[in-house]
Amino acid sequence: MRYKACKAAGLKEAPVYFATWGEAKEREFTIKDNTSAGEHDFDVLANEWDATELNQWGLNVWDPQEEEQEKEEKPKCELCGK
């Protein structure tokens, strides 16, 4: 995003900063940085990321607690219990 902004502004050089974070902070930054204008692979997010953290970081995805409540609220068959 910074590269695109610098290019649009006609800059030939731009400052670069290297972060020395741990993996957890890097994952959080990746989500937060792409939430407003980036694209996400929701299959990867669903399988490799924690939904609660994603929601806390501003990426509104499924809510695991809500899904569990929906399962509990489904009416069950009086005959078979399913």
PyMOL Python script that loads the backbone (N, CA, C, O; Angstrom):
from pymol import cmd

cmd.read_pdbstr("""\
ATOM      1  N   MET A   1       0.829  -1.180   0.000  1.00  0.00           N
ATOM      2  CA  MET A   1       0.000   0.000   0.000  1.00  0.00           C
ATOM      3  C   MET A   1       0.880   1.254   0.000  1.00  0.00           C
ATOM      4  O   MET A   1       0.588   2.237  -0.682  1.00  0.00           O
ATOM      5  N   ARG A   2       1.950   1.197   0.771  1.00  0.00           N
ATOM      6  CA  ARG A   2       2.865   2.343   0.817  1.00  0.00           C
ATOM      7  C   ARG A   2       3.489   2.559  -0.556  1.00  0.00           C
ATOM      8  O   ARG A   2       3.625   3.693  -1.016  1.00  0.00           O
ATOM      9  N   TYR A   3       3.867   1.459  -1.206  1.00  0.00           N
ATOM     10  CA  TYR A   3       4.474   1.551  -2.532  1.00  0.00           C
ATOM     11  C   TYR A   3       3.524   2.230  -3.515  1.00  0.00           C
ATOM     12  O   TYR A   3       3.932   3.113  -4.270  1.00  0.00           O
ATOM     13  N   LYS A   4       2.252   1.814  -3.504  1.00  0.00           N
ATOM     14  CA  LYS A   4       1.270   2.412  -4.417  1.00  0.00           C
ATOM     15  C   LYS A   4       1.091   3.898  -4.139  1.00  0.00           C
ATOM     16  O   LYS A   4       0.980   4.697  -5.069  1.00  0.00           O
ATOM     17  N   ALA A   5       1.063   4.271  -2.855  1.00  0.00           N
ATOM     18  CA  ALA A   5       0.895   5.682  -2.499  1.00  0.00           C
ATOM     19  C   ALA A   5       2.098   6.511  -2.949  1.00  0.00           C
ATOM     20  O   ALA A   5       1.931   7.612  -3.473  1.00  0.00           O
ATOM     21  N   CYS A   6       3.296   5.991  -2.750  1.00  0.00           N
ATOM     22  CA  CYS A   6       4.505   6.708  -3.169  1.00  0.00           C
ATOM     23  C   CYS A   6       4.561   6.846  -4.683  1.00  0.00           C
ATOM     24  O   CYS A   6       4.922   7.898  -5.212  1.00  0.00           O
ATOM     25  N   LYS A   7       4.205   5.786  -5.362  1.00  0.00           N
ATOM     26  CA  LYS A   7       4.203   5.807  -6.822  1.00  0.00           C
ATOM     27  C   LYS A   7       3.198   6.843  -7.334  1.00  0.00           C
ATOM     28  O   LYS A   7       3.503   7.608  -8.249  1.00  0.00           O
ATOM     29  N   ALA A   8       2.001   6.865  -6.742  1.00  0.00           N
ATOM     30  CA  ALA A   8       0.972   7.816  -7.152  1.00  0.00           C
ATOM     31  C   ALA A   8       1.406   9.259  -6.878  1.00  0.00           C
ATOM     32  O   ALA A   8       1.024  10.181  -7.598  1.00  0.00           O
ATOM     33  N   ALA A   9       2.211   9.437  -5.827  1.00  0.00           N
ATOM     34  CA  ALA A   9       2.692  10.776  -5.485  1.00  0.00           C
ATOM     35  C   ALA A   9       3.910  11.180  -6.312  1.00  0.00           C
ATOM     36  O   ALA A   9       4.402  12.301  -6.188  1.00  0.00           O
ATOM     37  N   GLY A  10       4.397  10.271  -7.154  1.00  0.00           N
ATOM     38  CA  GLY A  10       5.537  10.582  -8.005  1.00  0.00           C
ATOM     39  C   GLY A  10       6.880  10.479  -7.315  1.00  0.00           C
ATOM     40  O   GLY A  10       7.881  10.963  -7.844  1.00  0.00           O
ATOM     41  N   LEU A  11       6.926   9.862  -6.146  1.00  0.00           N
ATOM     42  CA  LEU A  11       8.188   9.727  -5.421  1.00  0.00           C
ATOM     43  C   LEU A  11       9.088   8.691  -6.085  1.00  0.00           C
ATOM     44  O   LEU A  11       8.614   7.677  -6.598  1.00  0.00           O
ATOM     45  N   LYS A  12      10.372   8.957  -6.069  1.00  0.00           N
ATOM     46  CA  LYS A  12      11.357   8.019  -6.616  1.00  0.00           C
ATOM     47  C   LYS A  12      11.978   7.176  -5.499  1.00  0.00           C
ATOM     48  O   LYS A  12      12.513   6.098  -5.758  1.00  0.00           O
ATOM     49  N   GLU A  13      11.907   7.666  -4.264  1.00  0.00           N
ATOM     50  CA  GLU A  13      12.440   6.960  -3.109  1.00  0.00           C
ATOM     51  C   GLU A  13      11.450   7.089  -1.959  1.00  0.00           C
ATOM     52  O   GLU A  13      10.707   8.066  -1.869  1.00  0.00           O
ATOM     53  N   ALA A  14      11.449   6.085  -1.078  1.00  0.00           N
ATOM     54  CA  ALA A  14      10.570   6.115   0.086  1.00  0.00           C
ATOM     55  C   ALA A  14      11.272   5.430   1.257  1.00  0.00           C
ATOM     56  O   ALA A  14      12.026   4.477   1.061  1.00  0.00           O
ATOM     57  N   PRO A  15      11.025   5.911   2.463  1.00  0.00           N
ATOM     58  CA  PRO A  15      11.653   5.266   3.619  1.00  0.00           C
ATOM     59  C   PRO A  15      11.082   3.859   3.830  1.00  0.00           C
ATOM     60  O   PRO A  15       9.910   3.596   3.561  1.00  0.00           O
ATOM     61  N   VAL A  16      11.929   2.985   4.308  1.00  0.00           N
ATOM     62  CA  VAL A  16      11.527   1.606   4.583  1.00  0.00           C
ATOM     63  C   VAL A  16      11.842   1.307   6.037  1.00  0.00           C
ATOM     64  O   VAL A  16      12.925   1.629   6.526  1.00  0.00           O
ATOM     65  N   TYR A  17      10.901   0.697   6.719  1.00  0.00           N
ATOM     66  CA  TYR A  17      11.078   0.321   8.118  1.00  0.00           C
ATOM     67  C   TYR A  17      10.916  -1.189   8.235  1.00  0.00           C
ATOM     68  O   TYR A  17       9.970  -1.763   7.695  1.00  0.00           O
ATOM     69  N   PHE A  18      11.833  -1.823   8.935  1.00  0.00           N
ATOM     70  CA  PHE A  18      11.763  -3.259   9.161  1.00  0.00           C
ATOM     71  C   PHE A  18      11.316  -3.509  10.588  1.00  0.00           C
ATOM     72  O   PHE A  18      11.954  -3.050  11.536  1.00  0.00           O
ATOM     73  N   ALA A  19      10.236  -4.225  10.739  1.00  0.00           N
ATOM     74  CA  ALA A  19       9.720  -4.559  12.063  1.00  0.00           C
ATOM     75  C   ALA A  19      10.404  -5.832  12.557  1.00  0.00           C
ATOM     76  O   ALA A  19      10.648  -6.760  11.786  1.00  0.00           O
ATOM     77  N   THR A  20      10.700  -5.859  13.816  1.00  0.00           N
ATOM     78  CA  THR A  20      11.308  -7.050  14.411  1.00  0.00           C
ATOM     79  C   THR A  20      10.370  -7.637  15.457  1.00  0.00           C
ATOM     80  O   THR A  20      10.730  -7.797  16.624  1.00  0.00           O
ATOM     81  N   TRP A  21       9.164  -7.949  15.012  1.00  0.00           N
ATOM     82  CA  TRP A  21       8.149  -8.504  15.895  1.00  0.00           C
ATOM     83  C   TRP A  21       8.240 -10.009  15.935  1.00  0.00           C
ATOM     84  O   TRP A  21       8.904 -10.646  15.118  1.00  0.00           O
ATOM     85  N   GLY A  22       7.550 -10.551  16.913  1.00  0.00           N
ATOM     86  CA  GLY A  22       7.387 -11.992  16.962  1.00  0.00           C
ATOM     87  C   GLY A  22       6.276 -12.400  15.998  1.00  0.00           C
ATOM     88  O   GLY A  22       5.604 -11.549  15.415  1.00  0.00           O
ATOM     89  N   GLU A  23       6.092 -13.692  15.841  1.00  0.00           N
ATOM     90  CA  GLU A  23       5.111 -14.199  14.875  1.00  0.00           C
ATOM     91  C   GLU A  23       3.686 -13.750  15.194  1.00  0.00           C
ATOM     92  O   GLU A  23       2.930 -13.414  14.283  1.00  0.00           O
ATOM     93  N   ALA A  24       3.312 -13.739  16.461  1.00  0.00           N
ATOM     94  CA  ALA A  24       1.943 -13.361  16.839  1.00  0.00           C
ATOM     95  C   ALA A  24       1.645 -11.913  16.447  1.00  0.00           C
ATOM     96  O   ALA A  24       0.584 -11.632  15.890  1.00  0.00           O
ATOM     97  N   LYS A  25       2.559 -11.005  16.728  1.00  0.00           N
ATOM     98  CA  LYS A  25       2.368  -9.584  16.390  1.00  0.00           C
ATOM     99  C   LYS A  25       2.367  -9.397  14.876  1.00  0.00           C
ATOM    100  O   LYS A  25       1.620  -8.569  14.355  1.00  0.00           O
ATOM    101  N   GLU A  26       3.191 -10.155  14.174  1.00  0.00           N
ATOM    102  CA  GLU A  26       3.243 -10.061  12.716  1.00  0.00           C
ATOM    103  C   GLU A  26       1.909 -10.506  12.100  1.00  0.00           C
ATOM    104  O   GLU A  26       1.418  -9.875  11.164  1.00  0.00           O
ATOM    105  N   ARG A  27       1.329 -11.583  12.621  1.00  0.00           N
ATOM    106  CA  ARG A  27       0.032 -12.058  12.119  1.00  0.00           C
ATOM    107  C   ARG A  27      -1.052 -11.007  12.360  1.00  0.00           C
ATOM    108  O   ARG A  27      -1.884 -10.753  11.488  1.00  0.00           O
ATOM    109  N   GLU A  28      -1.036 -10.399  13.545  1.00  0.00           N
ATOM    110  CA  GLU A  28      -2.017  -9.354  13.862  1.00  0.00           C
ATOM    111  C   GLU A  28      -1.863  -8.182  12.905  1.00  0.00           C
ATOM    112  O   GLU A  28      -2.857  -7.689  12.371  1.00  0.00           O
ATOM    113  N   PHE A  29      -0.636  -7.729  12.679  1.00  0.00           N
ATOM    114  CA  PHE A  29      -0.403  -6.604  11.777  1.00  0.00           C
ATOM    115  C   PHE A  29      -0.879  -6.925  10.365  1.00  0.00           C
ATOM    116  O   PHE A  29      -1.474  -6.076   9.702  1.00  0.00           O
ATOM    117  N   THR A  30      -0.621  -8.141   9.906  1.00  0.00           N
ATOM    118  CA  THR A  30      -1.034  -8.550   8.560  1.00  0.00           C
ATOM    119  C   THR A  30      -2.537  -8.387   8.380  1.00  0.00           C
ATOM    120  O   THR A  30      -2.988  -7.874   7.355  1.00  0.00           O
ATOM    121  N   ILE A  31      -3.304  -8.813   9.352  1.00  0.00           N
ATOM    122  CA  ILE A  31      -4.768  -8.688   9.266  1.00  0.00           C
ATOM    123  C   ILE A  31      -5.178  -7.223   9.350  1.00  0.00           C
ATOM    124  O   ILE A  31      -5.950  -6.750   8.516  1.00  0.00           O
ATOM    125  N   LYS A  32      -4.678  -6.511  10.330  1.00  0.00           N
ATOM    126  CA  LYS A  32      -5.070  -5.108  10.504  1.00  0.00           C
ATOM    127  C   LYS A  32      -4.701  -4.258   9.292  1.00  0.00           C
ATOM    128  O   LYS A  32      -5.467  -3.382   8.890  1.00  0.00           O
ATOM    129  N   ASP A  33      -3.538  -4.511   8.715  1.00  0.00           N
ATOM    130  CA  ASP A  33      -3.077  -3.723   7.582  1.00  0.00           C
ATOM    131  C   ASP A  33      -3.917  -3.967   6.333  1.00  0.00           C
ATOM    132  O   ASP A  33      -4.065  -3.069   5.504  1.00  0.00           O
ATOM    133  N   ASN A  34      -4.460  -5.152   6.191  1.00  0.00           N
ATOM    134  CA  ASN A  34      -5.236  -5.486   5.001  1.00  0.00           C
ATOM    135  C   ASN A  34      -6.743  -5.366   5.187  1.00  0.00           C
ATOM    136  O   ASN A  34      -7.494  -5.571   4.233  1.00  0.00           O
ATOM    137  N   THR A  35      -7.200  -5.041   6.385  1.00  0.00           N
ATOM    138  CA  THR A  35      -8.636  -4.993   6.647  1.00  0.00           C
ATOM    139  C   THR A  35      -9.340  -3.912   5.834  1.00  0.00           C
ATOM    140  O   THR A  35     -10.432  -4.143   5.314  1.00  0.00           O
ATOM    141  N   SER A  36      -8.730  -2.738   5.718  1.00  0.00           N
ATOM    142  CA  SER A  36      -9.427  -1.639   5.048  1.00  0.00           C
ATOM    143  C   SER A  36      -9.382  -1.728   3.524  1.00  0.00           C
ATOM    144  O   SER A  36     -10.346  -1.338   2.866  1.00  0.00           O
ATOM    145  N   ALA A  37      -8.303  -2.224   2.953  1.00  0.00           N
ATOM    146  CA  ALA A  37      -8.206  -2.195   1.497  1.00  0.00           C
ATOM    147  C   ALA A  37      -7.639  -3.480   0.898  1.00  0.00           C
ATOM    148  O   ALA A  37      -7.542  -3.606  -0.323  1.00  0.00           O
ATOM    149  N   GLY A  38      -7.270  -4.416   1.737  1.00  0.00           N
ATOM    150  CA  GLY A  38      -6.669  -5.641   1.224  1.00  0.00           C
ATOM    151  C   GLY A  38      -7.705  -6.696   0.880  1.00  0.00           C
ATOM    152  O   GLY A  38      -8.909  -6.496   1.041  1.00  0.00           O
ATOM    153  N   GLU A  39      -7.208  -7.805   0.410  1.00  0.00           N
ATOM    154  CA  GLU A  39      -8.060  -8.940   0.102  1.00  0.00           C
ATOM    155  C   GLU A  39      -7.654 -10.103   0.998  1.00  0.00           C
ATOM    156  O   GLU A  39      -6.494 -10.220   1.392  1.00  0.00           O
ATOM    157  N   HIS A  40      -8.608 -10.953   1.313  1.00  0.00           N
ATOM    158  CA  HIS A  40      -8.341 -12.075   2.199  1.00  0.00           C
ATOM    159  C   HIS A  40      -8.794 -13.374   1.547  1.00  0.00           C
ATOM    160  O   HIS A  40      -9.777 -13.399   0.807  1.00  0.00           O
ATOM    161  N   ASP A  41      -8.080 -14.434   1.822  1.00  0.00           N
ATOM    162  CA  ASP A  41      -8.474 -15.776   1.404  1.00  0.00           C
ATOM    163  C   ASP A  41      -9.224 -16.373   2.586  1.00  0.00           C
ATOM    164  O   ASP A  41      -8.609 -16.847   3.540  1.00  0.00           O
ATOM    165  N   PHE A  42     -10.548 -16.352   2.524  1.00  0.00           N
ATOM    166  CA  PHE A  42     -11.351 -16.758   3.671  1.00  0.00           C
ATOM    167  C   PHE A  42     -11.246 -18.247   3.970  1.00  0.00           C
ATOM    168  O   PHE A  42     -11.494 -18.656   5.104  1.00  0.00           O
ATOM    169  N   ASP A  43     -10.889 -19.067   2.991  1.00  0.00           N
ATOM    170  CA  ASP A  43     -10.646 -20.477   3.271  1.00  0.00           C
ATOM    171  C   ASP A  43      -9.424 -20.634   4.177  1.00  0.00           C
ATOM    172  O   ASP A  43      -9.447 -21.416   5.126  1.00  0.00           O
ATOM    173  N   VAL A  44      -8.370 -19.894   3.882  1.00  0.00           N
ATOM    174  CA  VAL A  44      -7.166 -19.933   4.714  1.00  0.00           C
ATOM    175  C   VAL A  44      -7.476 -19.378   6.098  1.00  0.00           C
ATOM    176  O   VAL A  44      -7.071 -19.955   7.108  1.00  0.00           O
ATOM    177  N   LEU A  45      -8.192 -18.262   6.146  1.00  0.00           N
ATOM    178  CA  LEU A  45      -8.534 -17.675   7.442  1.00  0.00           C
ATOM    179  C   LEU A  45      -9.336 -18.651   8.294  1.00  0.00           C
ATOM    180  O   LEU A  45      -9.091 -18.777   9.494  1.00  0.00           O
ATOM    181  N   ALA A  46     -10.281 -19.334   7.686  1.00  0.00           N
ATOM    182  CA  ALA A  46     -11.135 -20.260   8.429  1.00  0.00           C
ATOM    183  C   ALA A  46     -10.339 -21.445   8.981  1.00  0.00           C
ATOM    184  O   ALA A  46     -10.659 -21.963  10.051  1.00  0.00           O
ATOM    185  N   ASN A  47      -9.320 -21.866   8.263  1.00  0.00           N
ATOM    186  CA  ASN A  47      -8.580 -23.064   8.662  1.00  0.00           C
ATOM    187  C   ASN A  47      -7.317 -22.792   9.467  1.00  0.00           C
ATOM    188  O   ASN A  47      -6.847 -23.671  10.190  1.00  0.00           O
ATOM    189  N   GLU A  48      -6.764 -21.598   9.355  1.00  0.00           N
ATOM    190  CA  GLU A  48      -5.465 -21.350   9.980  1.00  0.00           C
ATOM    191  C   GLU A  48      -5.446 -20.205  10.993  1.00  0.00           C
ATOM    192  O   GLU A  48      -4.419 -19.960  11.626  1.00  0.00           O
ATOM    193  N   TRP A  49      -6.558 -19.509  11.152  1.00  0.00           N
ATOM    194  CA  TRP A  49      -6.595 -18.349  12.034  1.00  0.00           C
ATOM    195  C   TRP A  49      -7.700 -18.513  13.068  1.00  0.00           C
ATOM    196  O   TRP A  49      -8.644 -19.276  12.863  1.00  0.00           O
ATOM    197  N   ASP A  50      -7.581 -17.803  14.162  1.00  0.00           N
ATOM    198  CA  ASP A  50      -8.574 -17.814  15.228  1.00  0.00           C
ATOM    199  C   ASP A  50      -9.626 -16.734  14.964  1.00  0.00           C
ATOM    200  O   ASP A  50      -9.296 -15.553  14.853  1.00  0.00           O
ATOM    201  N   ALA A  51     -10.885 -17.144  14.866  1.00  0.00           N
ATOM    202  CA  ALA A  51     -11.961 -16.206  14.529  1.00  0.00           C
ATOM    203  C   ALA A  51     -12.103 -15.097  15.564  1.00  0.00           C
ATOM    204  O   ALA A  51     -12.378 -13.951  15.207  1.00  0.00           O
ATOM    205  N   THR A  52     -11.920 -15.421  16.828  1.00  0.00           N
ATOM    206  CA  THR A  52     -12.043 -14.400  17.875  1.00  0.00           C
ATOM    207  C   THR A  52     -10.991 -13.314  17.693  1.00  0.00           C
ATOM    208  O   THR A  52     -11.300 -12.128  17.803  1.00  0.00           O
ATOM    209  N   GLU A  53      -9.744 -13.713  17.413  1.00  0.00           N
ATOM    210  CA  GLU A  53      -8.692 -12.716  17.179  1.00  0.00           C
ATOM    211  C   GLU A  53      -8.989 -11.887  15.935  1.00  0.00           C
ATOM    212  O   GLU A  53      -8.828 -10.667  15.955  1.00  0.00           O
ATOM    213  N   LEU A  54      -9.418 -12.528  14.863  1.00  0.00           N
ATOM    214  CA  LEU A  54      -9.733 -11.794  13.633  1.00  0.00           C
ATOM    215  C   LEU A  54     -10.789 -10.732  13.900  1.00  0.00           C
ATOM    216  O   LEU A  54     -10.660  -9.599  13.437  1.00  0.00           O
ATOM    217  N   ASN A  55     -11.831 -11.089  14.641  1.00  0.00           N
ATOM    218  CA  ASN A  55     -12.883 -10.123  14.971  1.00  0.00           C
ATOM    219  C   ASN A  55     -12.334  -8.986  15.822  1.00  0.00           C
ATOM    220  O   ASN A  55     -12.697  -7.828  15.613  1.00  0.00           O
ATOM    221  N   GLN A  56     -11.462  -9.303  16.782  1.00  0.00           N
ATOM    222  CA  GLN A  56     -10.869  -8.272  17.645  1.00  0.00           C
ATOM    223  C   GLN A  56      -9.992  -7.315  16.841  1.00  0.00           C
ATOM    224  O   GLN A  56      -9.881  -6.139  17.185  1.00  0.00           O
ATOM    225  N   TRP A  57      -9.373  -7.807  15.783  1.00  0.00           N
ATOM    226  CA  TRP A  57      -8.474  -6.991  14.971  1.00  0.00           C
ATOM    227  C   TRP A  57      -9.212  -6.204  13.896  1.00  0.00           C
ATOM    228  O   TRP A  57      -8.577  -5.482  13.127  1.00  0.00           O
ATOM    229  N   GLY A  58     -10.537  -6.323  13.821  1.00  0.00           N
ATOM    230  CA  GLY A  58     -11.309  -5.511  12.893  1.00  0.00           C
ATOM    231  C   GLY A  58     -11.768  -6.212  11.627  1.00  0.00           C
ATOM    232  O   GLY A  58     -12.392  -5.590  10.768  1.00  0.00           O
ATOM    233  N   LEU A  59     -11.467  -7.497  11.500  1.00  0.00           N
ATOM    234  CA  LEU A  59     -11.933  -8.252  10.338  1.00  0.00           C
ATOM    235  C   LEU A  59     -13.148  -9.055  10.777  1.00  0.00           C
ATOM    236  O   LEU A  59     -13.018 -10.072  11.458  1.00  0.00           O
ATOM    237  N   ASN A  60     -14.315  -8.599  10.387  1.00  0.00           N
ATOM    238  CA  ASN A  60     -15.546  -9.242  10.829  1.00  0.00           C
ATOM    239  C   ASN A  60     -15.775 -10.548  10.080  1.00  0.00           C
ATOM    240  O   ASN A  60     -16.132 -10.564   8.902  1.00  0.00           O
ATOM    241  N   VAL A  61     -15.560 -11.629  10.795  1.00  0.00           N
ATOM    242  CA  VAL A  61     -15.768 -12.963  10.246  1.00  0.00           C
ATOM    243  C   VAL A  61     -16.785 -13.684  11.118  1.00  0.00           C
ATOM    244  O   VAL A  61     -17.425 -13.072  11.973  1.00  0.00           O
ATOM    245  N   TRP A  62     -16.926 -14.951  10.905  1.00  0.00           N
ATOM    246  CA  TRP A  62     -17.868 -15.750  11.667  1.00  0.00           C
ATOM    247  C   TRP A  62     -17.553 -15.674  13.156  1.00  0.00           C
ATOM    248  O   TRP A  62     -16.412 -15.431  13.549  1.00  0.00           O
ATOM    249  N   ASP A  63     -18.558 -15.881  13.964  1.00  0.00           N
ATOM    250  CA  ASP A  63     -18.408 -15.881  15.410  1.00  0.00           C
ATOM    251  C   ASP A  63     -18.614 -17.307  15.908  1.00  0.00           C
ATOM    252  O   ASP A  63     -19.741 -17.800  15.869  1.00  0.00           O
ATOM    253  N   PRO A  64     -17.572 -17.985  16.373  1.00  0.00           N
ATOM    254  CA  PRO A  64     -17.704 -19.371  16.805  1.00  0.00           C
ATOM    255  C   PRO A  64     -18.739 -19.569  17.903  1.00  0.00           C
ATOM    256  O   PRO A  64     -19.430 -20.587  17.927  1.00  0.00           O
ATOM    257  N   GLN A  65     -18.851 -18.611  18.807  1.00  0.00           N
ATOM    258  CA  GLN A  65     -19.838 -18.725  19.885  1.00  0.00           C
ATOM    259  C   GLN A  65     -21.251 -18.640  19.321  1.00  0.00           C
ATOM    260  O   GLN A  65     -22.150 -19.349  19.772  1.00  0.00           O
ATOM    261  N   GLU A  66     -21.442 -17.775  18.338  1.00  0.00           N
ATOM    262  CA  GLU A  66     -22.753 -17.625  17.711  1.00  0.00           C
ATOM    263  C   GLU A  66     -23.144 -18.910  16.978  1.00  0.00           C
ATOM    264  O   GLU A  66     -24.297 -19.337  17.034  1.00  0.00           O
ATOM    265  N   GLU A  67     -22.176 -19.523  16.290  1.00  0.00           N
ATOM    266  CA  GLU A  67     -22.445 -20.776  15.590  1.00  0.00           C
ATOM    267  C   GLU A  67     -22.853 -21.867  16.572  1.00  0.00           C
ATOM    268  O   GLU A  67     -23.760 -22.653  16.298  1.00  0.00           O
ATOM    269  N   GLU A  68     -22.179 -21.908  17.716  1.00  0.00           N
ATOM    270  CA  GLU A  68     -22.498 -22.914  18.727  1.00  0.00           C
ATOM    271  C   GLU A  68     -23.894 -22.695  19.277  1.00  0.00           C
ATOM    272  O   GLU A  68     -24.620 -23.658  19.524  1.00  0.00           O
ATOM    273  N   GLN A  69     -24.282 -21.439  19.474  1.00  0.00           N
ATOM    274  CA  GLN A  69     -25.628 -21.130  19.963  1.00  0.00           C
ATOM    275  C   GLN A  69     -26.677 -21.549  18.945  1.00  0.00           C
ATOM    276  O   GLN A  69     -27.731 -22.066  19.315  1.00  0.00           O
ATOM    277  N   GLU A  70     -26.396 -21.329  17.663  1.00  0.00           N
ATOM    278  CA  GLU A  70     -27.342 -21.716  16.621  1.00  0.00           C
ATOM    279  C   GLU A  70     -27.547 -23.223  16.616  1.00  0.00           C
ATOM    280  O   GLU A  70     -28.666 -23.697  16.423  1.00  0.00           O
ATOM    281  N   LYS A  71     -26.480 -23.972  16.825  1.00  0.00           N
ATOM    282  CA  LYS A  71     -26.595 -25.430  16.879  1.00  0.00           C
ATOM    283  C   LYS A  71     -27.481 -25.857  18.035  1.00  0.00           C
ATOM    284  O   LYS A  71     -28.309 -26.757  17.893  1.00  0.00           O
ATOM    285  N   GLU A  72     -27.306 -25.209  19.180  1.00  0.00           N
ATOM    286  CA  GLU A  72     -28.082 -25.546  20.365  1.00  0.00           C
ATOM    287  C   GLU A  72     -29.548 -25.165  20.210  1.00  0.00           C
ATOM    288  O   GLU A  72     -30.416 -25.824  20.783  1.00  0.00           O
ATOM    289  N   GLU A  73     -29.841 -24.117  19.448  1.00  0.00           N
ATOM    290  CA  GLU A  73     -31.200 -23.617  19.310  1.00  0.00           C
ATOM    291  C   GLU A  73     -32.032 -24.380  18.290  1.00  0.00           C
ATOM    292  O   GLU A  73     -33.253 -24.229  18.264  1.00  0.00           O
ATOM    293  N   LYS A  74     -31.404 -25.193  17.451  1.00  0.00           N
ATOM    294  CA  LYS A  74     -32.156 -25.916  16.434  1.00  0.00           C
ATOM    295  C   LYS A  74     -33.125 -26.873  17.104  1.00  0.00           C
ATOM    296  O   LYS A  74     -32.748 -27.615  18.012  1.00  0.00           O
ATOM    297  N   PRO A  75     -34.369 -26.856  16.659  1.00  0.00           N
ATOM    298  CA  PRO A  75     -35.336 -27.787  17.251  1.00  0.00           C
ATOM    299  C   PRO A  75     -34.972 -29.225  16.922  1.00  0.00           C
ATOM    300  O   PRO A  75     -34.520 -29.528  15.818  1.00  0.00           O
ATOM    301  N   LYS A  76     -35.173 -30.106  17.892  1.00  0.00           N
ATOM    302  CA  LYS A  76     -34.871 -31.510  17.710  1.00  0.00           C
ATOM    303  C   LYS A  76     -36.145 -32.293  17.494  1.00  0.00           C
ATOM    304  O   LYS A  76     -37.207 -31.958  18.018  1.00  0.00           O
ATOM    305  N   CYS A  77     -36.011 -33.333  16.716  1.00  0.00           N
ATOM    306  CA  CYS A  77     -37.127 -34.224  16.448  1.00  0.00           C
ATOM    307  C   CYS A  77     -37.506 -34.963  17.720  1.00  0.00           C
ATOM    308  O   CYS A  77     -36.647 -35.533  18.393  1.00  0.00           O
ATOM    309  N   GLU A  78     -38.778 -34.955  18.046  1.00  0.00           N
ATOM    310  CA  GLU A  78     -39.224 -35.626  19.270  1.00  0.00           C
ATOM    311  C   GLU A  78     -39.079 -37.146  19.168  1.00  0.00           C
ATOM    312  O   GLU A  78     -38.975 -37.828  20.187  1.00  0.00           O
ATOM    313  N   LEU A  79     -39.073 -37.679  17.936  1.00  0.00           N
ATOM    314  CA  LEU A  79     -38.989 -39.123  17.761  1.00  0.00           C
ATOM    315  C   LEU A  79     -37.553 -39.633  17.801  1.00  0.00           C
ATOM    316  O   LEU A  79     -37.255 -40.595  18.510  1.00  0.00           O
ATOM    317  N   CYS A  80     -36.669 -38.999  17.049  1.00  0.00           N
ATOM    318  CA  CYS A  80     -35.296 -39.510  16.944  1.00  0.00           C
ATOM    319  C   CYS A  80     -34.271 -38.686  17.730  1.00  0.00           C
ATOM    320  O   CYS A  80     -33.157 -39.156  17.961  1.00  0.00           O
ATOM    321  N   GLY A  81     -34.622 -37.485  18.137  1.00  0.00           N
ATOM    322  CA  GLY A  81     -33.705 -36.639  18.897  1.00  0.00           C
ATOM    323  C   GLY A  81     -32.728 -35.855  18.050  1.00  0.00           C
ATOM    324  O   GLY A  81     -31.889 -35.135  18.592  1.00  0.00           O
ATOM    325  N   LYS A  82     -32.812 -35.972  16.742  1.00  0.00           N
ATOM    326  CA  LYS A  82     -31.889 -35.236  15.852  1.00  0.00           C
ATOM    327  C   LYS A  82     -32.486 -33.934  15.411  1.00  0.00           C
ATOM    328  O   LYS A  82     -31.855 -33.187  14.663  1.00  0.00           O
TER     329      LYS A  82
END
""", "prot")
cmd.dss("prot")
cmd.show_as("cartoon", "prot")
cmd.util.cbc("prot")
cmd.orient("prot")
